[in-house]
Each structure stands twice: as structure tokens, then as C-alpha cells.
Amino acid sequence: MESNTEKVQRYLQDLHAAECGTEQLVLMHATNQRVPESVREASSTFVNESRIRQQLIEERLRQLGSANSVPKDWMDSVASQLTTLWNAGHDSVERLTMDLVKIHASGHLLHGSYCALTGFSDSIGDIETKNLAEKGMRESVKMSESMIPLIDRIARYAPVPVS
């Protein structure tokens, strides 16, 4: 049976992988000169904050005698890139809109995962992990919600003119 420390380590490894996957999904927009500047700026902020959270998770895992799971990180990163196949039949505006929707959803996935870690770590008295998770919970939902105005703005460019 898994110890409480091992459960915390698994939660942290899963969160690290989810952060890596989300970073990969967002990264392609942070440097793409063909997307609006507002999307590049929001994407850059999202990537930078995700990288900071990844570093905090890695540090906490080291403190607990563990490390991030390279296979999990790799799988989540690959899975995030596969989503581009789902948009293959869409025009560029629709692809960008759908990518922003996926980024929004990924932020909420992170939020829920950090919430679970907050509850578990609090229940076992692991204040340091709880504090890390609460910070991640706040930041991930904030970043996720920052996508809503962008989704709305970009989707407005998608209609085909009526003749």
C-alpha cells in the first residue's frame, strides 16, 4: 500500500506532467507571429508561470526524496501536440479558437488537480505541499480564465461572410 508521502509524490509527478503538457500546448502560440499580439502575450505569461510551477514541483519532489516522472512528462507533452490533429479540417482562425479553448480547459484540469493535492496534503498535515498546491490552484484558474476574452475575440473573426 502507498504511504502518504508516496501519494504526495505521485500527485506532484502527475501535476508536473500536466504542467509540461499544458506548456507545450501553449508554447506554439507564444512565439507565433501570425497570431494576435494579445494571444502571444497571454501565452507567454502562461508558459512562464507554468515553468515556475514546474520548478516549484521539482523542488518539492526533491525535498520528498523523489523526482518528476520523465515518462509521464513526455506522454503529456506528446498528447498535447496530438490535439493539433483534431483541428486539421479547420481554418486558421478556428484552429486558434479551438487551441485557446483547449488551453482554457487545461488550466481548469490543473486547477482541479491542485485542488485535490491541497485537500490531500492538508489532511496529512503537509503544510509545505499544501501551500504550493494552493498557489498553483490560484494561478492556474486565473490563467485559464484569462483565455475567455481571447476566445470570444478570436471566434468573432471566424464567420464566413453571408452573400
DSSP file (Angstrom, degrees, kcal/mol; ACC not computed):
  #  RESIDUE AA STRUCTURE BP1 BP2  ACC     N-H-->O    O-->H-N    N-H-->O    O-->H-N    TCO  KAPPA ALPHA  PHI   PSI    X-CA   Y-CA   Z-CA
    1    1 A M              0   0    0      0, 0.0     2,-0.1     0, 0.0     0, 0.0   0.000 360.0 360.0 360.0 141.4    0.0    0.0    0.0
    2    2 A E        -     0   0    0      1,-0.1     2,-0.1     4,-0.1     0, 0.0  -0.431 360.0-131.3 -68.9 136.3    1.2    3.5   -0.9
    3    3 A S     >  -     0   0    0     -2,-0.1     4,-2.1     1,-0.1     5,-0.2  -0.380  26.9-106.0 -78.8 167.1    2.4    5.7    2.0
    4    4 A N  H  > S+     0   0    0      1,-0.2     4,-2.3     2,-0.2     5,-0.2   0.892 122.8  52.0 -60.9 -39.3    1.1    9.3    2.4
    5    5 A T  H  > S+     0   0    0      1,-0.2     4,-2.6     2,-0.2    -1,-0.2   0.915 108.5  50.5 -63.5 -42.5    4.5   10.6    1.2
    6    6 A E  H  > S+     0   0    0      1,-0.2     4,-2.3     2,-0.2    -1,-0.2   0.872 109.3  51.8 -64.0 -36.0    4.3    8.3   -1.9
    7    7 A K  H  X S+     0   0    0     -4,-2.1     4,-2.7     2,-0.2    -1,-0.2   0.916 109.7  48.6 -65.6 -42.4    0.8    9.6   -2.7
    8    8 A V  H  X S+     0   0    0     -4,-2.3     4,-2.7     1,-0.2    -2,-0.2   0.928 110.7  51.7 -62.1 -43.9    2.0   13.2   -2.4
    9    9 A Q  H  X S+     0   0    0     -4,-2.6     4,-2.6     1,-0.2    -2,-0.2   0.911 110.8  47.9 -59.1 -42.6    4.9   12.3   -4.7
   10   10 A R  H  X S+     0   0    0     -4,-2.3     4,-2.8     2,-0.2     5,-0.2   0.923 110.8  50.7 -65.4 -44.7    2.5   10.8   -7.2
   11   11 A Y  H  X S+     0   0    0     -4,-2.7     4,-2.4     1,-0.2    -2,-0.2   0.939 113.1  46.6 -55.4 -47.4    0.2   13.8   -7.1
   12   12 A L  H  X S+     0   0    0     -4,-2.7     4,-2.6     2,-0.2    -2,-0.2   0.891 111.8  50.1 -65.1 -40.4    3.2   16.1   -7.7
   13   13 A Q  H  X S+     0   0    0     -4,-2.6     4,-2.3     2,-0.2    -1,-0.2   0.914 111.8  48.3 -63.9 -42.1    4.5   13.9  -10.5
   14   14 A D  H  X S+     0   0    0     -4,-2.8     4,-2.3     2,-0.2    -2,-0.2   0.899 112.4  48.8 -64.8 -40.1    1.1   13.9  -12.2
   15   15 A L  H  X S+     0   0    0     -4,-2.4     4,-2.7    -5,-0.2    -2,-0.2   0.905 109.3  52.4 -66.0 -40.9    0.9   17.7  -11.8
   16   16 A H  H  X S+     0   0    0     -4,-2.6     4,-2.4     1,-0.2    -2,-0.2   0.931 110.7  47.9 -60.1 -45.1    4.3   18.2  -13.2
   17   17 A A  H  X S+     0   0    0     -4,-2.3     4,-2.5     2,-0.2    -1,-0.2   0.908 111.6  49.9 -62.6 -42.1    3.4   16.1  -16.3
   18   18 A A  H  X S+     0   0    0     -4,-2.3     4,-2.4     1,-0.2    -1,-0.2   0.889 110.3  50.5 -64.7 -38.8    0.1   18.1  -16.7
   19   19 A E  H  X S+     0   0    0     -4,-2.7     4,-2.6     2,-0.2    -2,-0.2   0.909 110.5  50.2 -63.8 -41.6    2.1   21.4  -16.5
   20   20 A C  H  X S+     0   0    0     -4,-2.4     4,-2.2     2,-0.2    -2,-0.2   0.924 111.8  47.4 -62.6 -44.6    4.5   20.1  -19.1
   21   21 A G  H  X S+     0   0    0     -4,-2.5     4,-1.9     2,-0.2    -2,-0.2   0.914 113.2  47.5 -63.4 -43.4    1.7   19.1  -21.4
   22   22 A T  H  X S+     0   0    0     -4,-2.4     4,-2.3     1,-0.2     5,-0.2   0.907 109.2  54.7 -64.7 -41.2   -0.1   22.4  -21.0
   23   23 A E  H  X S+     0   0    0     -4,-2.6     4,-2.9     1,-0.2    -1,-0.2   0.924 108.1  49.1 -58.0 -44.4    3.2   24.3  -21.6
   24   24 A Q  H  X S+     0   0    0     -4,-2.2     4,-0.9     1,-0.2    -1,-0.2   0.890 110.4  50.7 -64.0 -38.8    3.6   22.5  -24.9
   25   25 A L  H  < S+     0   0    0     -4,-1.9    -1,-0.2     1,-0.2    -2,-0.2   0.893 118.5  37.8 -63.7 -40.0    0.1   23.3  -26.0
   26   26 A V  H >X S+     0   0    0     -4,-2.3     3,-1.9     1,-0.2     4,-1.0   0.818 101.8  73.3 -81.9 -33.1    0.5   27.0  -25.1
   27   27 A L  H >X S+     0   0    0     -4,-2.9     4,-0.9     1,-0.3     3,-0.5   0.817  86.2  63.1 -56.2 -36.9    4.1   27.4  -26.3
   28   28 A M  H 3< S+     0   0    0     -4,-0.9    -1,-0.3     1,-0.2     4,-0.2   0.756 107.4  44.5 -64.4 -21.4    3.3   27.3  -30.0
   29   29 A H  H <4 S+     0   0    0     -3,-1.9    -1,-0.2    -4,-0.2    -2,-0.2   0.682  98.9  70.4 -93.4 -19.7    1.3   30.5  -29.7
   30   30 A A  H << S+     0   0    0     -4,-1.0    -2,-0.2    -3,-0.5    -1,-0.1   0.803 114.1  25.7 -67.4 -28.3    3.8   32.3  -27.5
   31   31 A T  S  < S+     0   0    0     -4,-0.9     2,-0.8    12,-0.1    -1,-0.2   0.384  89.8 115.5-116.5   1.6    6.2   32.7  -30.4
   32   32 A N    >   -     0   0    0     -4,-0.2     3,-1.4    -5,-0.2     8,-0.1  -0.642  46.6-164.1 -80.3 111.2    3.9   32.5  -33.4
   33   33 A Q  T 3  S+     0   0    0     -2,-0.8    -1,-0.2     1,-0.3     4,-0.1   0.606  83.3  67.4 -71.0 -10.7    4.0   35.9  -35.2
   34   34 A R  T 3  S+     0   0    0      2,-0.1    -1,-0.3     3,-0.0     3,-0.1   0.532  87.5  78.1 -88.7  -5.2    0.8   35.1  -37.1
   35   35 A V  S <  S-     0   0    0     -3,-1.4     5,-0.1    -6,-0.1     0, 0.0  -0.721  98.8 -84.9 -99.0 155.6   -1.4   35.1  -34.1
   36   36 A P    >>  -     0   0    0      0, 0.0     4,-2.0     0, 0.0     3,-0.8  -0.182  35.8-117.4 -57.1 149.1   -2.6   38.4  -32.5
   37   37 A E  H 3> S+     0   0    0      1,-0.3     4,-3.0     2,-0.2     5,-0.2   0.850 114.0  60.4 -56.7 -36.8   -0.2   40.0  -30.0
   38   38 A S  H 3> S+     0   0    0      1,-0.2     4,-2.2     2,-0.2    -1,-0.3   0.873 106.7  46.7 -61.0 -36.3   -2.8   39.6  -27.2
   39   39 A V  H <> S+     0   0    0     -3,-0.8     4,-2.6     2,-0.2    -1,-0.2   0.907 112.2  49.9 -71.3 -42.3   -2.7   35.8  -27.7
   40   40 A R  H  X S+     0   0    0     -4,-2.0     4,-2.6     2,-0.2    -2,-0.2   0.922 112.8  47.4 -61.3 -43.6    1.2   35.8  -27.8
   41   41 A E  H  X S+     0   0    0     -4,-3.0     4,-2.3     2,-0.2    -2,-0.2   0.938 114.1  45.3 -64.4 -47.5    1.3   37.9  -24.6
   42   42 A A  H  X S+     0   0    0     -4,-2.2     4,-2.5    -5,-0.2    -1,-0.2   0.899 114.6  49.9 -63.2 -39.5   -1.2   35.7  -22.7
   43   43 A S  H  X S+     0   0    0     -4,-2.6     4,-2.7     2,-0.2    -2,-0.2   0.908 109.6  50.4 -65.8 -42.1    0.5   32.6  -24.0
   44   44 A S  H  X S+     0   0    0     -4,-2.6     4,-2.7     2,-0.2    -2,-0.2   0.914 111.8  47.9 -62.1 -42.9    4.0   33.8  -22.9
   45   45 A T  H  X S+     0   0    0     -4,-2.3     4,-2.6     2,-0.2     5,-0.2   0.934 111.8  50.1 -61.8 -46.3    2.7   34.6  -19.5
   46   46 A F  H  X S+     0   0    0     -4,-2.5     4,-2.3     1,-0.2    -2,-0.2   0.924 112.8  46.9 -58.1 -47.2    1.0   31.2  -19.2
   47   47 A V  H  X S+     0   0    0     -4,-2.7     4,-2.5     2,-0.2    -2,-0.2   0.932 112.4  49.0 -62.7 -47.4    4.2   29.5  -20.3
   48   48 A N  H  X S+     0   0    0     -4,-2.7     4,-1.8     1,-0.2    -2,-0.2   0.916 113.6  45.8 -61.2 -43.9    6.4   31.4  -17.9
   49   49 A E  H  X S+     0   0    0     -4,-2.6     4,-2.3     1,-0.2    -1,-0.2   0.877 111.5  52.8 -67.8 -36.3    4.1   30.8  -14.9
   50   50 A S  H  X S+     0   0    0     -4,-2.3     4,-2.6    -5,-0.2    -2,-0.2   0.912 107.7  51.4 -64.0 -41.7    3.9   27.1  -15.8
   51   51 A R  H  X S+     0   0    0     -4,-2.5     4,-2.2     2,-0.2    -1,-0.2   0.886 109.0  50.6 -63.5 -38.4    7.6   26.8  -15.8
   52   52 A I  H  X S+     0   0    0     -4,-1.8     4,-2.3     2,-0.2    -1,-0.2   0.930 110.9  48.6 -64.1 -44.5    7.9   28.4  -12.4
   53   53 A R  H  X S+     0   0    0     -4,-2.3     4,-2.5     1,-0.2    -2,-0.2   0.899 109.3  53.5 -62.5 -39.3    5.3   26.0  -11.1
   54   54 A Q  H  X S+     0   0    0     -4,-2.6     4,-2.7     1,-0.2    -1,-0.2   0.918 109.0  49.0 -60.5 -42.4    7.2   23.1  -12.6
   55   55 A Q  H  X S+     0   0    0     -4,-2.2     4,-2.4     2,-0.2    -2,-0.2   0.898 110.9  49.8 -64.0 -40.2   10.4   24.2  -10.8
   56   56 A L  H  X S+     0   0    0     -4,-2.3     4,-2.4     2,-0.2    -1,-0.2   0.900 111.8  48.5 -64.7 -40.1    8.5   24.5   -7.5
   57   57 A I  H  X S+     0   0    0     -4,-2.5     4,-2.8     2,-0.2    -2,-0.2   0.930 110.8  50.6 -64.8 -45.1    7.1   21.0   -8.0
   58   58 A E  H  X S+     0   0    0     -4,-2.7     4,-2.3     1,-0.2    -2,-0.2   0.908 111.1  49.0 -59.3 -42.4   10.6   19.6   -8.9
   59   59 A E  H  X S+     0   0    0     -4,-2.4     4,-2.3     2,-0.2    -1,-0.2   0.921 111.7  48.3 -63.7 -44.0   12.0   21.3   -5.7
   60   60 A R  H  X S+     0   0    0     -4,-2.4     4,-1.6     1,-0.2    -2,-0.2   0.906 110.0  52.3 -65.0 -40.4    9.2   19.8   -3.5
   61   61 A L  H  <>S+     0   0    0     -4,-2.8     5,-3.2     2,-0.2    -1,-0.2   0.914 108.8  50.6 -60.7 -42.2    9.7   16.4   -5.1
   62   62 A R  H ><5S+     0   0    0     -4,-2.3     3,-1.8     1,-0.2    -2,-0.2   0.920 107.8  53.0 -60.3 -43.2   13.5   16.6   -4.3
   63   63 A Q  H 3<5S+     0   0    0     -4,-2.3    -1,-0.2     1,-0.3    -2,-0.2   0.828 109.8  49.0 -61.0 -30.8   12.6   17.6   -0.7
   64   64 A L  T 3<5S-     0   0    0     -4,-1.6    -1,-0.3    -5,-0.2    -2,-0.2   0.350 124.2-104.8 -91.0   5.9   10.4   14.5   -0.5
   65   65 A G  T < 5S+     0   0    0     -3,-1.8    -3,-0.2     1,-0.3     2,-0.2   0.781  88.3  91.4  80.3  28.0   13.2   12.3   -1.9
   66   66 A S      < -     0   0    0     -5,-3.2     2,-0.3    -8,-0.1    -1,-0.3  -0.683  57.3-142.2-137.3-170.8   11.8   11.9   -5.4
   67   67 A A        -     0   0    0     -2,-0.2   -54,-0.1    -3,-0.1    -9,-0.0  -0.942  37.2 -75.8-150.3 168.5   11.8   13.5   -8.9
   68   68 A N        -     0   0    0     -2,-0.3     2,-0.9     1,-0.1   -55,-0.1  -0.324  50.9-109.1 -66.2 156.7    9.4   14.2  -11.7
   69   69 A S     >  -     0   0    0    -56,-0.2     4,-2.7     1,-0.2     5,-0.2  -0.790  25.2-163.5 -92.8 105.5    8.5   11.3  -13.9
   70   70 A V  H  > S+     0   0    0     -2,-0.9     4,-2.7     1,-0.2     5,-0.2   0.894  89.7  52.0 -57.6 -43.3   10.1   11.7  -17.3
   71   71 A P  H  > S+     0   0    0      0, 0.0     4,-2.5     0, 0.0    -1,-0.2   0.917 111.9  46.2 -61.4 -40.6    7.8    9.2  -19.0
   72   72 A K  H  > S+     0   0    0      2,-0.2     4,-2.5     1,-0.2     5,-0.2   0.923 112.9  50.0 -65.5 -43.1    4.7   11.0  -17.6
   73   73 A D  H  X S+     0   0    0     -4,-2.7     4,-2.1     1,-0.2    -1,-0.2   0.935 112.8  47.1 -58.9 -46.5    6.1   14.4  -18.7
   74   74 A W  H  X S+     0   0    0     -4,-2.7     4,-2.7    -5,-0.2     5,-0.2   0.922 111.4  50.2 -63.2 -45.8    6.9   13.0  -22.1
   75   75 A M  H  X S+     0   0    0     -4,-2.5     4,-2.7     1,-0.2    -1,-0.2   0.914 112.0  47.1 -61.7 -43.7    3.5   11.4  -22.6
   76   76 A D  H  X S+     0   0    0     -4,-2.5     4,-1.9     2,-0.2    -1,-0.2   0.878 112.5  50.3 -66.6 -36.4    1.6   14.6  -21.6
   77   77 A S  H  X S+     0   0    0     -4,-2.1     4,-1.3    -5,-0.2    -2,-0.2   0.921 113.4  45.0 -66.7 -43.6    3.7   16.7  -23.9
   78   78 A V  H  X S+     0   0    0     -4,-2.7     4,-1.7     1,-0.2     3,-0.4   0.926 111.4  53.1 -64.9 -44.7    3.1   14.4  -26.8
   79   79 A A  H  X S+     0   0    0     -4,-2.7     4,-0.7     1,-0.2    -1,-0.2   0.874 105.8  53.9 -60.1 -37.4   -0.6   14.1  -26.1
   80   80 A S  H  < S+     0   0    0     -4,-1.9     3,-0.5     1,-0.2    -1,-0.2   0.851 108.3  50.0 -66.9 -32.5   -0.9   17.9  -26.1
   81   81 A Q  H >< S+     0   0    0     -4,-1.3     3,-1.4    -3,-0.4     4,-0.3   0.792  99.7  65.2 -75.3 -27.8    0.7   18.1  -29.5
   82   82 A L  H >X S+     0   0    0     -4,-1.7     3,-1.6     1,-0.3     4,-0.6   0.735  83.6  76.3 -65.9 -21.1   -1.7   15.4  -30.9
   83   83 A T  H >X S+     0   0    0     -4,-0.7     3,-0.7    -3,-0.5     4,-0.7   0.754  79.6  71.1 -63.9 -21.2   -4.5   17.8  -30.4
   84   84 A T  H X4 S+     0   0    0     -3,-1.4     3,-0.6     1,-0.2    -1,-0.3   0.810  90.3  61.0 -64.6 -26.6   -3.4   19.7  -33.5
   85   85 A L  H X4 S+     0   0    0     -3,-1.6     3,-1.5    -4,-0.3    -1,-0.2   0.833  94.3  62.5 -66.5 -31.5   -4.6   16.7  -35.5
   86   86 A W  H << S+     0   0    0     -3,-0.7     3,-0.3    -4,-0.6    -1,-0.2   0.780 104.5  48.0 -64.4 -25.6   -8.2   17.3  -34.2
   87   87 A N  T X< S+     0   0    0     -4,-0.7     3,-2.1    -3,-0.6    -1,-0.3   0.234  75.0 117.0 -98.3  13.1   -8.2   20.7  -35.9
   88   88 A A  T <  S+     0   0    0     -3,-1.5    -1,-0.2     1,-0.3    -2,-0.1   0.811  76.9  45.8 -56.1 -35.3   -6.9   19.5  -39.2
   89   89 A G  T 3  S+     0   0    0     -3,-0.3    -1,-0.3    -4,-0.2     2,-0.2   0.415  96.0  96.4 -89.7   3.4  -10.1   20.5  -41.2
   90   90 A H  S <  S-     0   0    0     -3,-2.1     2,-0.0     1,-0.1    -3,-0.0  -0.586  75.5-115.2 -94.3 153.5  -10.4   23.9  -39.6
   91   91 A D     >  -     0   0    0     -2,-0.2     4,-2.7     1,-0.1     5,-0.2  -0.284  43.0 -93.0 -75.4 173.9   -9.3   27.2  -41.0
   92   92 A S  H  > S+     0   0    0      1,-0.2     4,-2.2     2,-0.2     5,-0.2   0.841 125.2  49.9 -62.7 -36.0   -6.6   29.1  -39.1
   93   93 A V  H  > S+     0   0    0      2,-0.2     4,-2.5     1,-0.2    -1,-0.2   0.919 112.7  46.9 -69.2 -42.0   -9.0   31.2  -37.0
   94   94 A E  H  > S+     0   0    0      2,-0.2     4,-2.9     1,-0.2     5,-0.2   0.899 111.3  52.4 -64.8 -39.8  -11.0   28.2  -36.0
   95   95 A R  H  X S+     0   0    0     -4,-2.7     4,-2.5     2,-0.2    -2,-0.2   0.931 111.4  46.1 -61.3 -45.1   -7.7   26.3  -35.1
   96   96 A L  H  X S+     0   0    0     -4,-2.2     4,-2.4     2,-0.2    -2,-0.2   0.921 112.5  50.6 -64.3 -43.1   -6.6   29.2  -32.9
   97   97 A T  H  X S+     0   0    0     -4,-2.5     4,-2.0     1,-0.2    -2,-0.2   0.939 112.6  46.1 -58.9 -47.6  -10.0   29.4  -31.3
   98   98 A M  H  X S+     0   0    0     -4,-2.9     4,-2.2     1,-0.2    -1,-0.2   0.867 110.5  53.4 -66.6 -35.8  -10.1   25.7  -30.6
   99   99 A D  H  X S+     0   0    0     -4,-2.5     4,-2.4    -5,-0.2    -1,-0.2   0.912 108.5  50.0 -63.3 -41.3   -6.5   25.8  -29.2
  100  100 A L  H  X S+     0   0    0     -4,-2.4     4,-2.5     2,-0.2    -2,-0.2   0.880 108.8  52.2 -64.5 -37.0   -7.5   28.6  -26.9
  101  101 A V  H  X S+     0   0    0     -4,-2.0     4,-2.6     2,-0.2    -1,-0.2   0.918 110.3  48.6 -62.9 -42.6  -10.5   26.5  -25.7
  102  102 A K  H  X S+     0   0    0     -4,-2.2     4,-2.7     2,-0.2    -2,-0.2   0.881 110.4  50.6 -65.5 -38.1   -8.0   23.6  -25.0
  103  103 A I  H  X S+     0   0    0     -4,-2.4     4,-2.2     2,-0.2    -2,-0.2   0.925 110.7  49.8 -64.0 -43.6   -5.7   25.9  -23.1
  104  104 A H  H  X S+     0   0    0     -4,-2.5     4,-1.6     1,-0.2    -2,-0.2   0.936 113.2  46.1 -58.2 -47.8   -8.7   27.1  -21.0
  105  105 A A  H  X S+     0   0    0     -4,-2.6     4,-2.1     1,-0.2    -2,-0.2   0.891 110.0  53.7 -64.8 -39.7   -9.7   23.5  -20.3
  106  106 A S  H  X S+     0   0    0     -4,-2.7     4,-2.5     1,-0.2    -1,-0.2   0.884 105.5  54.4 -62.8 -38.1   -6.1   22.5  -19.5
  107  107 A G  H  X S+     0   0    0     -4,-2.2     4,-2.3     1,-0.2    -1,-0.2   0.882 109.0  47.8 -61.9 -37.8   -5.9   25.3  -16.9
  108  108 A H  H  X S+     0   0    0     -4,-1.6     4,-2.5     2,-0.2    -2,-0.2   0.846 108.2  54.5 -73.1 -32.6   -9.1   24.0  -15.3
  109  109 A L  H  X S+     0   0    0     -4,-2.1     4,-2.2     2,-0.2    -2,-0.2   0.931 110.8  46.6 -61.7 -44.8   -7.6   20.5  -15.3
  110  110 A L  H  X S+     0   0    0     -4,-2.5     4,-3.0     2,-0.2     5,-0.3   0.925 110.0  54.0 -60.7 -44.5   -4.6   21.9  -13.5
  111  111 A H  H  X S+     0   0    0     -4,-2.3     4,-2.2     1,-0.2    -2,-0.2   0.929 110.4  46.0 -56.5 -48.3   -6.8   23.8  -11.1
  112  112 A G  H  X S+     0   0    0     -4,-2.5     4,-2.2     2,-0.2    -1,-0.2   0.883 112.9  50.1 -63.5 -38.9   -8.7   20.6  -10.2
  113  113 A S  H  X S+     0   0    0     -4,-2.2     4,-2.2     2,-0.2    -2,-0.2   0.909 111.4  47.6 -67.2 -42.6   -5.5   18.7   -9.7
  114  114 A Y  H  X S+     0   0    0     -4,-3.0     4,-2.6     2,-0.2    -1,-0.2   0.876 109.9  54.9 -64.2 -36.2   -4.0   21.3   -7.5
  115  115 A C  H  X S+     0   0    0     -4,-2.2     4,-2.4    -5,-0.3    -2,-0.2   0.926 107.9  48.3 -61.5 -45.3   -7.3   21.4   -5.5
  116  116 A A  H  X S+     0   0    0     -4,-2.2     4,-2.6     1,-0.2     5,-0.2   0.915 112.4  48.5 -61.7 -43.2   -7.0   17.6   -4.9
  117  117 A L  H  X S+     0   0    0     -4,-2.2     4,-2.9     2,-0.2     5,-0.3   0.886 109.1  54.2 -64.9 -37.9   -3.4   18.0   -3.8
  118  118 A T  H  X S+     0   0    0     -4,-2.6     4,-2.2     2,-0.2    -2,-0.2   0.952 111.8  44.2 -58.6 -50.0   -4.4   20.8   -1.5
  119  119 A G  H  X S+     0   0    0     -4,-2.4     4,-2.0     2,-0.2    -2,-0.2   0.926 116.7  44.9 -62.4 -46.6   -7.0   18.7    0.2
  120  120 A F  H  X S+     0   0    0     -4,-2.6     4,-1.2     2,-0.2     6,-0.2   0.947 114.5  46.9 -65.5 -48.1   -4.8   15.6    0.5
  121  121 A S  H  <>S+     0   0    0     -4,-2.9     5,-2.7     1,-0.2     4,-0.4   0.869 112.5  51.0 -65.0 -34.3   -1.7   17.4    1.7
  122  122 A D  H ><5S+     0   0    0     -4,-2.2     3,-1.1    -5,-0.3    -1,-0.2   0.901 105.8  56.2 -65.2 -39.9   -3.8   19.3    4.3
  123  123 A S  H 3<5S+     0   0    0     -4,-2.0    -1,-0.2     1,-0.3    -2,-0.2   0.756 112.5  41.0 -66.6 -23.2   -5.4   16.1    5.5
  124  124 A I  T 3<5S-     0   0    0     -4,-1.2    -1,-0.3    -3,-0.2    -2,-0.2   0.373 116.9-110.1-104.8   3.9   -2.0   14.6    6.3
  125  125 A G  T < 5 +     0   0    0     -3,-1.1     2,-1.5    -4,-0.4    -3,-0.2   0.698  66.7 146.7  80.2  18.9   -0.5   17.9    7.7
  126  126 A D     >< +     0   0    0     -5,-2.7     4,-2.2     1,-0.2    -1,-0.2  -0.663  16.1 171.1 -89.8  83.4    1.9   18.5    4.9
  127  127 A I  H  > S+     0   0    0     -2,-1.5     4,-2.8     1,-0.2     5,-0.2   0.853  70.7  57.1 -65.7 -38.3    1.7   22.3    5.0
  128  128 A E  H  > S+     0   0    0      2,-0.2     4,-1.9     1,-0.2    -1,-0.2   0.927 111.9  41.3 -62.4 -45.1    4.6   22.9    2.6
  129  129 A T  H  > S+     0   0    0      2,-0.2     4,-2.8     1,-0.2    -1,-0.2   0.896 113.1  55.2 -68.5 -39.3    2.9   20.9   -0.2
  130  130 A K  H  X S+     0   0    0     -4,-2.2     4,-2.7     1,-0.2    -2,-0.2   0.924 108.1  48.4 -58.6 -45.2   -0.5   22.4    0.7
  131  131 A N  H  X S+     0   0    0     -4,-2.8     4,-2.1     2,-0.2    -1,-0.2   0.912 111.9  49.1 -62.3 -43.2    0.9   25.9    0.3
  132  132 A L  H  X S+     0   0    0     -4,-1.9     4,-2.3    -5,-0.2    -2,-0.2   0.925 113.4  47.6 -59.9 -45.2    2.5   25.0   -3.1
  133  133 A A  H  X S+     0   0    0     -4,-2.8     4,-2.6     2,-0.2    -2,-0.2   0.884 109.4  52.1 -67.1 -39.6   -0.8   23.5   -4.2
  134  134 A E  H  X S+     0   0    0     -4,-2.7     4,-2.3     2,-0.2    -1,-0.2   0.911 110.5  48.9 -63.1 -41.2   -2.9   26.5   -3.1
  135  135 A K  H  X S+     0   0    0     -4,-2.1     4,-2.5     1,-0.2    -2,-0.2   0.934 113.1  47.1 -62.5 -46.3   -0.6   28.8   -5.1
  136  136 A G  H  X S+     0   0    0     -4,-2.3     4,-2.6     1,-0.2     5,-0.3   0.870 109.9  54.3 -62.2 -37.5   -0.9   26.6   -8.2
  137  137 A M  H  X S+     0   0    0     -4,-2.6     4,-1.7     2,-0.2     5,-0.2   0.937 111.4  43.9 -62.3 -47.9   -4.6   26.4   -7.7
  138  138 A R  H  X S+     0   0    0     -4,-2.3     4,-1.9     1,-0.2    -2,-0.2   0.934 117.1  45.3 -63.3 -47.1   -5.0   30.2   -7.7
  139  139 A E  H  X S+     0   0    0     -4,-2.5     4,-2.6     1,-0.2     5,-0.2   0.897 111.2  51.2 -67.8 -41.2   -2.6   30.7  -10.6
  140  140 A S  H  X S+     0   0    0     -4,-2.6     4,-2.4     1,-0.2    -1,-0.2   0.895 112.2  45.4 -67.8 -39.0   -4.0   28.0  -12.9
  141  141 A V  H  X S+     0   0    0     -4,-1.7     4,-2.5    -5,-0.3    -1,-0.2   0.889 112.7  52.2 -71.4 -35.8   -7.6   29.2  -12.6
  142  142 A K  H  X S+     0   0    0     -4,-1.9     4,-1.4    -5,-0.2    -2,-0.2   0.941 113.0  43.9 -62.2 -46.9   -6.5   32.8  -13.2
  143  143 A M  H  < S+     0   0    0     -4,-2.6     4,-0.5     2,-0.2    -2,-0.2   0.902 112.8  52.5 -65.8 -40.1   -4.6   31.9  -16.3
  144  144 A S  H >< S+     0   0    0     -4,-2.4     3,-1.4     1,-0.2     4,-0.4   0.936 109.7  47.9 -59.8 -46.6   -7.4   29.7  -17.5
  145  145 A E  H >< S+     0   0    0     -4,-2.5     3,-1.1     1,-0.3    -1,-0.2   0.759  98.8  68.9 -68.7 -23.9  -10.0   32.4  -17.1
  146  146 A S  T 3X S+     0   0    0     -4,-1.4     4,-0.6     1,-0.2    -1,-0.3   0.691  91.5  63.6 -67.5 -15.4   -7.7   34.9  -18.9
  147  147 A M  H <> S+     0   0    0     -3,-1.4     4,-3.0    -4,-0.5    -1,-0.2   0.751  83.1  78.6 -77.7 -24.1   -8.4   32.8  -22.1
  148  148 A I  H <> S+     0   0    0     -3,-1.1     4,-2.4    -4,-0.4     5,-0.2   0.916  94.2  44.5 -56.7 -51.2  -12.1   33.6  -22.1
  149  149 A P  H  > S+     0   0    0      0, 0.0     4,-2.4     0, 0.0    -1,-0.2   0.873 115.1  50.5 -62.6 -32.9  -11.9   37.1  -23.6
  150  150 A L  H  X S+     0   0    0     -4,-0.6     4,-2.9     2,-0.2     5,-0.3   0.915 108.9  50.8 -69.0 -42.2   -9.4   35.9  -26.1
  151  151 A I  H  X S+     0   0    0     -4,-3.0     4,-2.5     1,-0.2     5,-0.2   0.944 113.3  46.1 -58.5 -47.8  -11.6   33.0  -27.2
  152  152 A D  H  X S+     0   0    0     -4,-2.4     4,-1.2    -5,-0.2    -2,-0.2   0.932 114.7  47.1 -60.7 -47.4  -14.5   35.4  -27.6
  153  153 A R  H  < S+     0   0    0     -4,-2.4     3,-0.3    -5,-0.2     4,-0.3   0.923 116.0  43.0 -63.3 -46.3  -12.4   37.9  -29.6
  154  154 A I  H >< S+     0   0    0     -4,-2.9     3,-1.9     1,-0.2     4,-0.3   0.893 108.3  58.4 -70.4 -39.3  -10.8   35.4  -31.9
  155  155 A A  H >< S+     0   0    0     -4,-2.5     3,-1.4    -5,-0.3    -1,-0.2   0.797  94.6  67.2 -61.2 -27.4  -14.0   33.5  -32.5
  156  156 A R  T 3< S+     0   0    0     -4,-1.2    -1,-0.3    -3,-0.3    -2,-0.2   0.679  95.4  56.7 -67.6 -16.5  -15.6   36.7  -33.9
  157  157 A Y  T <  S+     0   0    0     -3,-1.9    -1,-0.3    -4,-0.3    -2,-0.2   0.553  91.6  76.3 -86.5  -8.9  -13.2   36.5  -36.8
  158  158 A A    <   +     0   0    0     -3,-1.4    -1,-0.2    -4,-0.3    -2,-0.2   0.765  62.6 106.5 -80.7 -27.7  -14.3   33.0  -37.9
  159  159 A P        -     0   0    0      0, 0.0     3,-0.0     0, 0.0    -3,-0.0  -0.192  67.9-126.9 -60.0 144.0  -17.7   33.6  -39.6
  160  160 A V        -     0   0    0      1,-0.1    -2,-0.1     0, 0.0    -3,-0.0  -0.750  36.2-102.4 -84.7 132.2  -17.9   33.3  -43.3
  161  161 A P        -     0   0    0      0, 0.0     2,-0.4     0, 0.0    -1,-0.1  -0.279  33.5-125.1 -57.4 137.6  -19.4   36.4  -44.9
  162  162 A V              0   0    0      1,-0.1     0, 0.0    -3,-0.0     0, 0.0  -0.701 360.0 360.0 -84.5 132.5  -23.0   35.9  -46.0
  163  163 A S              0   0    0     -2,-0.4    -1,-0.1     0, 0.0     0, 0.0   0.451 360.0 360.0-102.0 360.0  -23.6   36.7  -49.6
